[in-house]
Amino acid sequence: MARASLEELRLDYEDFLRQRGLLVWERSDQRRQELIDRRCGSVEEVVDWVAWVREGGRSGRGGRGGPEERMSSERVPTYAEIAANGALTLLAVACALLDRQLRSLAEVFETEGGFTERLYRVRTARRKASQRKSTTSTQSTGSTKSTNKKDQFHQ
């Protein structure tokens, strides 16, 4: 369900860019990797990245420098283009992490079973432990009583 929602959102951002005649950045675009490498922890950090890219922090070809260093023929991306492509980048990261989690859960399911199987094992182990404890307690109580009887007889 989560994956489908992320994919739908991805399509919405791609439509947004296409309808406005803005570029959808290639996966190899350096700006995408820059956003991923920053590991933004808040919306404010993503907003800072958008402003940094807009000011010329990184061109689509991987160059650095401010707006004055851009070639006059180089197209300056709009805030909308940068933000939407940033969202697409973060959606791709979220989908990759979700895929990794699903693979991990599948491996655990294969090796340890599902919830019901694990619950059965836990309950069975508790019953066995409880029965052993009960048996040990009965045996030690019985031996304590006989010791007490012997003590009473010898007094």
N, C-alpha and C positions, 0 to 999 in steps of 0.2 A: 504494500500500500504506500509506504513512504517513498519507495523508488518511483512509483507511478506519478506521485505528486511532484517529485523533483523533475522528472522528465517533462511533465506538463508545463511546469514553470520555465524550464529551459526553452521549450517551444514558444512560449509567450515572449520571452526576451528576444529570441531570434526573429519572431514576427515584428516586434517593436523596432528592431534595428532595420529590418528589410523595408517596412512600411515608410520609414523616414529616410531611406536611401543612405543609411549609415553602414559602415563595414562591420562584418562579423570577423573578429580576429582569428587567424589560423592557430591551430594548437601550438605551432612552433614559434609564435610571436613572443618576443622577449618580455613584453609587458605582462603577459600572463604569468610567466615564471617569476618575475619580480614580485608580483602580488602573492604568489604561493610562498616564495622565500621569506617574505615579511612576516608570515604567520600572524596576521592581524588578529588581535583578541577582542576588538570592539568595532562598532560601526564607525566611531570617530577615526580609528586607524585606517579603515578603508577609505573614508572621506579624504584623509590626508594623502593617501596613495593616489586617489583620483586627481586631487589638486596638483600633486607632484608630477604626474604624467602630463597633465594639461599644460603645466609650466615648462615642459620639455625635459623632464627628468629622464625620460627614455623615449626614443623614437621607435617606430614600428620595426626599424632595421637594427635595433640594438645599440644605437649610438647614445652618448650621454651629452648633456649640456642644456643650457637654457634656450628660450625661444630665439635669442639672437644668433645662436649657433646653427639653427635649422636652415636648411636650404630654402630659398624663396619659393621653390617649386614644391616643397614638401607640404603635404596637407596636414593641417593642425586638427586633431580630433576634437569633437565637441565634448562637453561634460556628459551629455546623454550617452554618447558612444562609449566613452571610457567607463562610465558607471554600469551600463548594460553589459559590456564585455567583462567587466570585473565580476558582475553577478554571475555571468555564464562560467567564468573561471572558478568561482567559489562553488557553484553547483556541480561542476565536474569533480572538484575535490570531494564534495559531500557524497557524490555517487560512488567514487572510488573507495572512500572509507566505508560506505554502506556495503559495497560488494565484498570488501575484505572481511567485514564483520559477518556477513552471511556465509562466506567460505569457512570461517572459523567455527561458526555455529554448526554447519553441516559436518565438519570433522568431529566435533564433540558429539554430535548426535550419532554418527557412525560408530564411534569408539565407546561411548558411555550410554547410548540409548536416549530415548526421549524422557520427558518429565515423568510420565506414569511409570516407566521402567525404573528410573532412579528412585522415585518415591517408594516403590515396592521393595527395592533393595534396602533402603533406609529403614522402613518399617520392619522388615524381616530381621535385620541386624539388631534393631532395638528389642524386638520380642525375644530373640535368642539371648541377648545380654541380660534382659530382665529375667528370663528363665534360669540362666546360670547364676545370677545374683540370688534369686529365690532359693535355688537348690543349695548353694553355698551357705546361705543364711540359715536354712533349715538344718543342714548338717552341723554347722558350728553351734547352733542353739541346742541341738540334741546332745552333742558332746559336752557342752557346758552343763546341761542338766545332770548327766551321768557323773560328771566330776563333782558337782554339788552334792549328789546323793552319796558318793563315796566319802566326801568330806564329812557329811552328816553322820555316816555310819562309824567313822573312825574317831569321832569326837567323843 
